[in-house]
Amino acid sequence: MKARITVTLKNGVLDPQGRAIANALHSLGFGGVEDVRQGKLIEVELKAADEATAHTELDAMCRQLLANPVIENYRVELL
C-alpha cells in the first residue's frame, strides 16, 4: 500500500523558509505572490491488512517522527 503524507506548519507559526521563497519570487518578477508557506511531502510504502490499519500506523508514524504535532499539521492520503 502506498501513502502520501503532507506536513505543513500550523497557522501562526513563523515560516522563514516560506518568507525566503516569497522574497525570491518577488525578485524574479512575480509581484503577485502575497505569501508562501513551505512544507514537506513524504511517500511511504507499507504492508497493512486493510486501510484502517494503514491509517492507524501512518498516524502513529506522523505523531512519533514525521511531524511535530505542536507546530505542524499533517494529512495522510492512501494512493
Backbone as a printed PyTorch tensor [residue, N CA C, xyz], in Angstrom:
tensor([[[  0.8510,  -1.1690,   0.0000],
         [  0.0000,   0.0000,   0.0000],
         [  0.9020,   1.2390,   0.0000]],

        [[  0.5160,   2.2450,  -0.7520],
         [  1.3120,   3.4670,  -0.8430],
         [  0.5170,   4.6220,  -0.2370]],

        [[  1.2280,   5.4800,   0.4880],
         [  0.5870,   6.6260,   1.1240],
         [  1.4000,   7.8830,   0.8690]],

        [[  0.7060,   8.9940,   0.8400],
         [  1.3340,  10.3050,   0.7160],
         [  0.9940,  11.0950,   1.9780]],

        [[  2.0180,  11.6210,   2.6290],
         [  1.8400,  12.4100,   3.8450],
         [  2.3020,  13.8310,   3.5420]],

        [[  1.4340,  14.7790,   3.7970],
         [  1.7570,  16.1860,   3.5980],
         [  1.8560,  16.8460,   4.9650]],

        [[  2.9900,  17.4800,   5.2360],
         [  3.2270,  18.1290,   6.5220],
         [  3.3990,  19.6240,   6.2690]],

        [[  2.6290,  20.4370,   6.9910],
         [  2.7260,  21.8920,   6.8620],
         [  2.7370,  22.5270,   8.2520]],

        [[  3.2980,  23.7110,   8.3160],
         [  3.2940,  24.4430,   9.5840],
         [  1.8830,  24.9210,   9.9040]],

        [[  1.5500,  24.9330,  11.1800],
         [  0.2450,  25.4400,  11.5980],
         [  0.1830,  26.9450,  11.3760]],

        [[ -1.0360,  27.4550,  11.2050],
         [ -1.2210,  28.9000,  11.0690],
         [ -0.6870,  29.5790,  12.3200]],

        [[ -0.0150,  30.6880,  12.1320],
         [  0.5370,  31.4340,  13.2550],
         [  1.9810,  31.0830,  13.5690]],

        [[  2.4700,  29.9650,  13.0400],
         [  3.8680,  29.5830,  13.2360],
         [  4.6910,  30.2610,  12.1440]],

        [[  5.7500,  30.9480,  12.5470],
         [  6.5930,  31.6500,  11.5810],
         [  7.2260,  30.6500,  10.6180]],

        [[  7.3010,  31.0520,   9.3590],
         [  7.8520,  30.1980,   8.3170],
         [  8.9420,  30.9650,   7.5780]],

        [[ 10.1680,  31.0050,   8.1340],
         [ 11.2310,  31.7760,   7.4960],
         [ 11.5970,  31.2650,   6.1000]],

        [[ 11.5100,  29.9560,   5.8810],
         [ 11.8150,  29.4310,   4.5510],
         [ 10.7480,  29.8680,   3.5450]],

        [[  9.4930,  29.8680,   3.9610],
         [  8.4280,  30.3630,   3.1000],
         [  8.6230,  31.8320,   2.7630]],

        [[  9.0410,  32.6100,   3.7590],
         [  9.2920,  34.0390,   3.5420],
         [ 10.4290,  34.2140,   2.5500]],

        [[ 11.4890,  33.4050,   2.6630],
         [ 12.6250,  33.4970,   1.7370],
         [ 12.1870,  33.1360,   0.3150]],

        [[ 11.3440,  32.1490,   0.1750],
         [ 10.8350,  31.7720,  -1.1440],
         [ 10.0040,  32.9110,  -1.7330]],

        [[  9.1470,  33.5050,  -0.9150],
         [  8.3250,  34.6310,  -1.3810],
         [  9.2050,  35.7800,  -1.8410]],

        [[ 10.2410,  36.1020,  -1.0770],
         [ 11.1540,  37.1800,  -1.4500],
         [ 11.8680,  36.8670,  -2.7660]],

        [[ 12.2860,  35.6140,  -2.9360],
         [ 12.9580,  35.2210,  -4.1720],
         [ 12.0080,  35.3280,  -5.3660]],

        [[ 10.7680,  34.9180,  -5.1720],
         [  9.7850,  35.0360,  -6.2540],
         [  9.5360,  36.4940,  -6.6230]],

        [[  9.4690,  37.3570,  -5.6120],
         [  9.3040,  38.7920,  -5.8850],
         [ 10.4790,  39.3160,  -6.7000]],

        [[ 11.7010,  38.9100,  -6.3260],
         [ 12.8840,  39.4070,  -7.0420],
         [ 12.9470,  38.8610,  -8.4720]],

        [[ 12.2440,  37.7600,  -8.7400],
         [ 12.1820,  37.2120, -10.0960],
         [ 11.0410,  37.8080, -10.9140]],

        [[ 10.3190,  38.7620, -10.3050],
         [  9.2600,  39.4500, -11.0340],
         [  7.8610,  38.9320, -10.7800]],

        [[  7.6940,  38.0240,  -9.8530],
         [  6.3650,  37.5080,  -9.5210],
         [  5.7800,  38.3260,  -8.3770]],

        [[  5.4370,  39.5710,  -8.6770],
         [  4.9600,  40.5070,  -7.6630],
         [  3.5990,  40.1790,  -7.0840]],

        [[  2.8410,  39.3210,  -7.7520],
         [  1.5130,  38.9780,  -7.2560],
         [  1.5200,  37.9680,  -6.1180]],

        [[  2.6790,  37.4150,  -5.7960],
         [  2.7620,  36.4440,  -4.7020],
         [  2.6250,  37.1900,  -3.3860]],

        [[  1.6080,  36.8540,  -2.6170],
         [  1.3630,  37.5230,  -1.3430],
         [  1.9930,  36.7910,  -0.1640]],

        [[  2.0040,  35.4540,  -0.2080],
         [  2.5570,  34.6850,   0.9040],
         [  2.9190,  33.2980,   0.4080]],

        [[  3.9050,  32.6950,   1.0280],
         [  4.3080,  31.3280,   0.7200],
         [  4.4630,  30.5800,   2.0400]],

        [[  3.8880,  29.3920,   2.1140],
         [  4.0690,  28.5050,   3.2600],
         [  4.7440,  27.2580,   2.7230]],

        [[  5.8720,  26.9080,   3.2770],
         [  6.6510,  25.7690,   2.8210],
         [  6.2990,  24.5580,   3.6790]],

        [[  6.2990,  23.3740,   3.0760],
         [  6.0140,  22.1470,   3.8080],
         [  6.8480,  21.0130,   3.2600]],

        [[  6.4530,  19.7990,   3.5890],
         [  7.1750,  18.6440,   3.0650],
         [  6.1930,  17.5570,   2.6620]],

        [[  6.6100,  16.7700,   1.6940],
         [  5.8100,  15.6730,   1.1670],
         [  6.6000,  14.3930,   1.3790]],

        [[  5.9680,  13.4030,   1.9860],
         [  6.6260,  12.1300,   2.2780],
         [  5.7720,  11.0200,   1.6780]],

        [[  6.3820,  10.1410,   0.8980],
         [  5.6730,   8.9820,   0.3660],
         [  6.1810,   7.7390,   1.0790]],

        [[  5.2490,   6.9010,   1.5100],
         [  5.5790,   5.6950,   2.2790],
         [  4.9010,   4.5000,   1.6210]],

        [[  5.6490,   3.4350,   1.4510],
         [  5.0600,   2.1690,   1.0240],
         [  5.0730,   1.2530,   2.2330]],

        [[  3.9340,   0.6440,   2.5360],
         [  3.8600,  -0.2150,   3.6980],
         [  2.9310,  -1.3850,   3.4470]],

        [[  3.1340,  -2.4210,   4.2290],
         [  2.2510,  -3.5750,   4.1960],
         [  1.2530,  -3.3980,   5.3300]],

        [[ -0.0150,  -3.4930,   5.0140],
         [ -1.0630,  -3.3740,   6.0250],
         [ -2.2200,  -4.2580,   5.6070]],

        [[ -2.9180,  -4.8040,   6.5970],
         [ -4.0230,  -5.7190,   6.3280],
         [ -5.1770,  -5.0200,   5.6220]],

        [[ -5.4140,  -3.7510,   5.9840],
         [ -6.5180,  -3.0010,   5.3860],
         [ -6.2550,  -1.5060,   5.5380]],

        [[ -7.1320,  -0.6980,   4.9730],
         [ -6.9350,   0.7610,   5.0020],
         [ -6.9840,   1.3250,   6.4150]],

        [[ -7.8560,   0.7920,   7.2580],
         [ -7.9600,   1.2880,   8.6320],
         [ -6.6500,   1.0590,   9.3910]],

        [[ -6.0720,  -0.1160,   9.2170],
         [ -4.7940,  -0.4140,   9.8670],
         [ -3.6960,   0.4890,   9.3270]],

        [[ -3.6930,   0.6970,   8.0180],
         [ -2.7000,   1.5770,   7.4070],
         [ -2.8120,   2.9870,   7.9680]],

        [[ -4.0340,   3.5160,   8.0530],
         [ -4.2240,   4.8670,   8.6030],
         [ -3.7400,   4.9480,  10.0420]],

        [[ -4.0270,   3.9230,  10.8330],
         [ -3.5950,   3.9140,  12.2350],
         [ -2.0730,   3.9340,  12.3270]],

        [[ -1.4100,   3.0950,  11.5270],
         [  0.0530,   3.0530,  11.5550],
         [  0.6640,   4.3490,  11.0430]],

        [[  0.1170,   4.9000,   9.9640],
         [  0.6450,   6.1420,   9.4100],
         [  0.4490,   7.3120,  10.3700]],

        [[ -0.6780,   7.3440,  11.0460],
         [ -0.9120,   8.3880,  12.0330],
         [  0.1180,   8.3030,  13.1600]],

        [[  0.4110,   7.0810,  13.6150],
         [  1.4220,   6.9000,  14.6560],
         [  2.8010,   7.3420,  14.1600]],

        [[  3.1300,   7.0190,  12.9030],
         [  4.4110,   7.4480,  12.3250],
         [  4.5280,   8.9700,  12.3340]],

        [[  3.4380,   9.6390,  11.9610],
         [  3.4420,  11.1020,  11.9120],
         [  3.6130,  11.6940,  13.3040]],

        [[  2.8540,  11.1880,  14.2650],
         [  2.9210,  11.7270,  15.6230],
         [  4.2820,  11.4850,  16.2750]],

        [[  4.9150,  10.3590,  15.9470],
         [  6.1610,  10.0000,  16.6190],
         [  7.4230,  10.4790,  15.9200]],

        [[  7.3700,  10.6770,  14.5820],
         [  8.6000,  11.0140,  13.8720],
         [  8.4390,  12.0030,  12.7290]],

        [[  7.4700,  11.7960,  11.8750],
         [  7.4130,  12.5350,  10.6160],
         [  6.9420,  13.9730,  10.7540]],

        [[  6.2000,  14.2800,  11.8050],
         [  5.7020,  15.6420,  12.0140],
         [  5.8620,  16.0050,  13.4810]],

        [[  5.9170,  17.2900,  13.7360],
         [  5.9150,  17.7930,  15.1060],
         [  4.5110,  18.3460,  15.3670]],

        [[  3.6490,  17.5600,  16.0230],
         [  2.2520,  17.9630,  16.1920],
         [  2.0540,  19.2910,  16.9390]],

        [[  3.0770,  19.7670,  17.6270],
         [  2.9700,  21.0410,  18.3350],
         [  2.9050,  22.2000,  17.3450]],

        [[  3.7010,  22.1180,  16.2800],
         [  3.7660,  23.2470,  15.3370],
         [  3.3660,  22.8760,  13.9130]],

        [[  3.1110,  21.5760,  13.6600],
         [  2.8050,  21.1580,  12.2880],
         [  1.4820,  20.3920,  12.2080]],

        [[  0.8140,  20.5600,  11.0790],
         [ -0.3410,  19.7430,  10.7230],
         [  0.1320,  18.7010,   9.7200]],

        [[ -0.5700,  17.5730,   9.6770],
         [ -0.2470,  16.5760,   8.6610],
         [ -1.5240,  15.9730,   8.1160]],

        [[ -1.4340,  15.5360,   6.8660],
         [ -2.5830,  14.8990,   6.2000],
         [ -2.0730,  13.6090,   5.5570]],

        [[ -2.7760,  12.5250,   5.8100],
         [ -2.4130,  11.2270,   5.2610],
         [ -3.4040,  10.8790,   4.1520]],

        [[ -2.8470,  10.4450,   3.0210],
         [ -3.6660,  10.0980,   1.8720],
         [ -3.1870,   8.7560,   1.3360]],

        [[ -4.0720,   7.7780,   1.2870],
         [ -3.7260,   6.4920,   0.6990],
         [ -3.8910,   6.5730,  -0.8130]],

        [[ -2.9170,   6.0370,  -1.5380],
         [ -2.9340,   6.1230,  -3.0030],
         [ -3.3440,   4.8010,  -3.6240]]])
